[in-house]
Amino acid sequence: MPPTNVRLRFGTDGWRAIIAEEFTFQNVRFCAQGVADYHAQQGLSGEPIIVGYDTRFQSAEFADAVVEVLAGNGLRVFRCTAPAPTPVVGYNLVHYGAAGGVMITASHNPAIWNGFKYRGSSGGSPPPEVLSALEAEIQRVQDAGEVRSIPLQAAKDAGLVTDIDPAPEYIAHVARLVDLDALRAVGCHVAVDAMHGAGAGYLSALLSGGATTLTEVRGDINPAFPGMHNPEPIERNLDPLRDAVRNSSALVGVAMDGDADRVGAIDGSGEYITALQVFTLLSYYLLEVRGFRGPLVKSLTTSNMVLRLGERYGVPVHETSVGFKYIAPLMLETDALIGGEESGGFGFRGHIPERDGVLSALFLLDLVARKGKTLSAVIEEIYDLVGPHHYDRLDVVFDGSARAAVESRLHESPPSELAGTPVVGIDAVDGIRYRMEGGEWAVVRFSGTEPLIRIYAEAPSTDRVRELLDATRALTGV
């Protein structure tokens, strides 16, 4: 197999690329061989490894290519037999005592993309140093152009591959984290948007059998993800869910992205609940409604409301760079109650240090059921505690070759004010963050997988958020 000049880099969560351009069977096999070599270096070759996949184009076939390489290196492989959410595969790592896992998914990226995620024995994202070591092994494999592989059936005949359905063990585990009997008895209606992804059917399986009923939209497998730029549970993609909420008089609507590690929410009135509001709602649910205590871990682009809740309930709040490769290790280190990021991904203590859209949705439903209020009403309750906070994100497509020029412009000309408010602090922990008087903030970050500039802002009103987004975009010159 000839070497390739494409360098396979792990972004905030794995390697992603356009199918048939860089995301090819050859490059996927290079990644799998790198994982096998890394496990050998770490003395893990005798431990099992799990391989899962989502509903994207040829994800199952790419996953089988990974299985054949891992088995070709003598590893024992648990092979998922159906598309599954990333957190479902992650929990199975813990259940089966696996040393690691591979998930074929591009998560929320557009349909022409696919990706390769690696998971550690905790079921969550490994720390950056592990991913750097994996990258080094993959690069060495690429340079050598050598992959050890055996056909799938031969691997099964040799006892190296065991087929598993990852759903039952996950469902049994989640049932221990939330009172499903109580939720089934509430008698409300819930709208669910699977966005044609791997999360389809999971909430129905968890909540059916009682007075509570569900309507699921976009629950069929369609790798084209029609009607949306990408399967991400953000407002512009959730009109079908909003319609389902209104048409069925649902108490709440929840959506999950392509691999169901993210959650989005629509209130019973049809109002979109931002990811920062969802993070705050989940933190409030755990602290106030469930009465739990423990540290909170947030990425720097999440709401300051989490900081205020930490002060209110006397728990520490830790801030990290964006990405669960930073959040997950800190969750484990601090025994955090919750970890979350702006993209709508949240992990929880007692589970795995991994974003989980299914469990997040269950917790949101449990919150409104226990409080007897809509999500919007609970947000107003939180505002009474910490003050109003509003947020939005602007995604700007740009010419990726201009990135260096944009970065230079941002670093060389720091503003003294944004939209008329003095800037009191600038840091470059992850992207560039501008902190203004009064607690307002804005962040500019480059996507790790697409030619996108993401601009974030939080302020006391929606009008003010828009002013900050526009002013920050002007700084980029794109």
Secondary structure as the mmCIF struct_conf table of DSSP 4:
data_model
#
loop_
_struct_conf.conf_type_id
_struct_conf.id
_struct_conf.beg_label_comp_id
_struct_conf.beg_label_asym_id
_struct_conf.beg_label_seq_id
_struct_conf.end_label_comp_id
_struct_conf.end_label_asym_id
_struct_conf.end_label_seq_id
BEND BEND1 ASN A 5 ASN A 5
STRN STRN1 GLY A 11 GLY A 11
TURN_TY1_P TURN_TY1_P1 THR A 12 ASP A 13
STRN STRN2 GLY A 14 GLY A 14
STRN STRN3 TRP A 15 ILE A 18
STRN STRN4 ILE A 19 ILE A 19
TURN_TY1_P TURN_TY1_P2 ALA A 20 GLU A 22
STRN STRN5 PHE A 23 PHE A 23
HELX_RH_AL_P HELX_RH_AL_P1 PHE A 25 GLN A 41
TURN_TY1_P TURN_TY1_P3 GLN A 42 GLY A 43
TURN_TY1_P TURN_TY1_P4 SER A 45 GLY A 46
BEND BEND2 GLU A 47 GLU A 47
STRN STRN6 ILE A 49 TYR A 53
BEND BEND3 THR A 55 ARG A 56
TURN_TY1_P TURN_TY1_P5 PHE A 57 GLN A 58
HELX_RH_AL_P HELX_RH_AL_P2 SER A 59 GLY A 72
TURN_TY1_P TURN_TY1_P6 ASN A 73 GLY A 74
STRN STRN7 VAL A 77 CYS A 80
BEND BEND4 THR A 81 ALA A 82
HELX_RH_AL_P HELX_RH_AL_P3 THR A 86 TYR A 96
TURN_TY1_P TURN_TY1_P7 GLY A 97 GLY A 97
BEND BEND5 ALA A 99 ALA A 99
STRN STRN8 GLY A 100 ILE A 104
TURN_TY1_P TURN_TY1_P8 SER A 107 HIS A 108
BEND BEND6 ASN A 109 ASN A 109
TURN_TY1_P TURN_TY1_P9 ALA A 111 ILE A 112
STRN STRN9 TRP A 113 GLY A 120
TURN_TY1_P TURN_TY1_P10 SER A 121 SER A 122
BEND BEND7 GLY A 123 GLY A 124
HELX_LH_PP_P HELX_LH_PP_P1 SER A 125 PRO A 127
HELX_RH_AL_P HELX_RH_AL_P4 PRO A 128 ALA A 144
TURN_TY1_P TURN_TY1_P11 GLY A 145 GLY A 145
HELX_RH_AL_P HELX_RH_AL_P5 LEU A 152 ASP A 157
TURN_TY1_P TURN_TY1_P12 ALA A 158 GLY A 159
STRN STRN10 VAL A 161 ILE A 164
HELX_RH_AL_P HELX_RH_AL_P6 ALA A 167 VAL A 174
TURN_TY1_P TURN_TY1_P13 ALA A 175 LEU A 177
BEND BEND8 VAL A 178 VAL A 178
HELX_RH_AL_P HELX_RH_AL_P7 LEU A 180 ALA A 185
BEND BEND9 VAL A 186 VAL A 186
STRN STRN11 HIS A 189 ASP A 193
TURN_TY1_P TURN_TY1_P14 MET A 195 HIS A 196
BEND BEND10 GLY A 197 GLY A 197
TURN_TY1_P TURN_TY1_P15 ALA A 198 GLY A 201
HELX_RH_AL_P HELX_RH_AL_P8 TYR A 202 LEU A 207
BEND BEND11 GLY A 209 ALA A 211
STRN STRN12 THR A 213 VAL A 217
BEND BEND12 ARG A 218 ARG A 218
BEND BEND13 ASP A 220 ASP A 220
TURN_TY1_P TURN_TY1_P16 PRO A 223 ALA A 224
TURN_TY1_P TURN_TY1_P17 PRO A 226 GLY A 227
BEND BEND14 MET A 228 ASN A 230
BEND BEND15 ILE A 234 ILE A 234
HELX_RH_3T_P HELX_RH_3T_P1 GLU A 235 ASN A 237
HELX_RH_AL_P HELX_RH_AL_P9 ASP A 239 SER A 248
TURN_TY1_P TURN_TY1_P18 SER A 249 SER A 249
BEND BEND16 LEU A 251 LEU A 251
STRN STRN13 VAL A 252 MET A 256
TURN_TY1_P TURN_TY1_P19 GLY A 258 ASP A 259
BEND BEND17 ALA A 260 ALA A 260
STRN STRN14 VAL A 263 ASP A 267
TURN_TY1_P TURN_TY1_P20 GLY A 268 SER A 269
BEND BEND18 GLY A 270 GLY A 270
HELX_LH_PP_P HELX_LH_PP_P2 GLU A 271 GLU A 271
STRN STRN15 TYR A 272 ILE A 273
HELX_LH_PP_P HELX_LH_PP_P3 THR A 274 THR A 274
HELX_RH_AL_P HELX_RH_AL_P10 ALA A 275 TYR A 284
HELX_RH_PI_P HELX_RH_PI_P1 TYR A 285 VAL A 289
BEND BEND19 ARG A 290 ARG A 290
STRN STRN16 LEU A 296 SER A 299
TURN_TY1_P TURN_TY1_P21 LEU A 300 THR A 301
BEND BEND20 THR A 302 THR A 302
HELX_RH_AL_P HELX_RH_AL_P11 ASN A 304 TYR A 313
TURN_TY1_P TURN_TY1_P22 GLY A 314 GLY A 314
STRN STRN17 VAL A 317 THR A 320
BEND BEND21 VAL A 322 GLY A 323
HELX_RH_AL_P HELX_RH_AL_P12 PHE A 324 THR A 334
TURN_TY1_P TURN_TY1_P23 ASP A 335 ASP A 335
BEND BEND22 LEU A 337 LEU A 337
STRN STRN18 ILE A 338 GLU A 341
TURN_TY1_P TURN_TY1_P24 GLU A 342 GLY A 344
STRN STRN19 GLY A 345 PHE A 348
TURN_TY1_P TURN_TY1_P25 ARG A 349 GLY A 350
BEND BEND23 HIS A 351 HIS A 351
BEND BEND24 PRO A 353 GLU A 354
HELX_RH_AL_P HELX_RH_AL_P13 GLY A 357 LYS A 371
TURN_TY1_P TURN_TY1_P26 GLY A 372 GLY A 372
BEND BEND25 LYS A 373 LYS A 373
HELX_RH_AL_P HELX_RH_AL_P14 LEU A 375 VAL A 386
STRN STRN20 HIS A 390 VAL A 397
HELX_RH_3T_P HELX_RH_3T_P2 GLY A 400 ALA A 402
HELX_RH_AL_P HELX_RH_AL_P15 ARG A 403 GLU A 412
BEND BEND26 SER A 413 SER A 413
BEND BEND27 SER A 416 SER A 416
STRN STRN21 GLU A 417 LEU A 418
TURN_TY1_P TURN_TY1_P27 ALA A 419 GLY A 420
STRN STRN22 THR A 421 ASP A 427
BEND BEND28 VAL A 429 GLY A 431
STRN STRN23 ILE A 432 MET A 436
HELX_RH_3T_P HELX_RH_3T_P3 GLU A 437 GLY A 439
STRN STRN24 TRP A 441 PHE A 446
BEND BEND29 GLY A 448 PRO A 451
STRN STRN25 LEU A 452 ALA A 459
BEND BEND30 PRO A 460 SER A 461
HELX_RH_AL_P HELX_RH_AL_P16 THR A 462 THR A 476
TURN_TY1_P TURN_TY1_P28 GLY A 477 GLY A 477
#
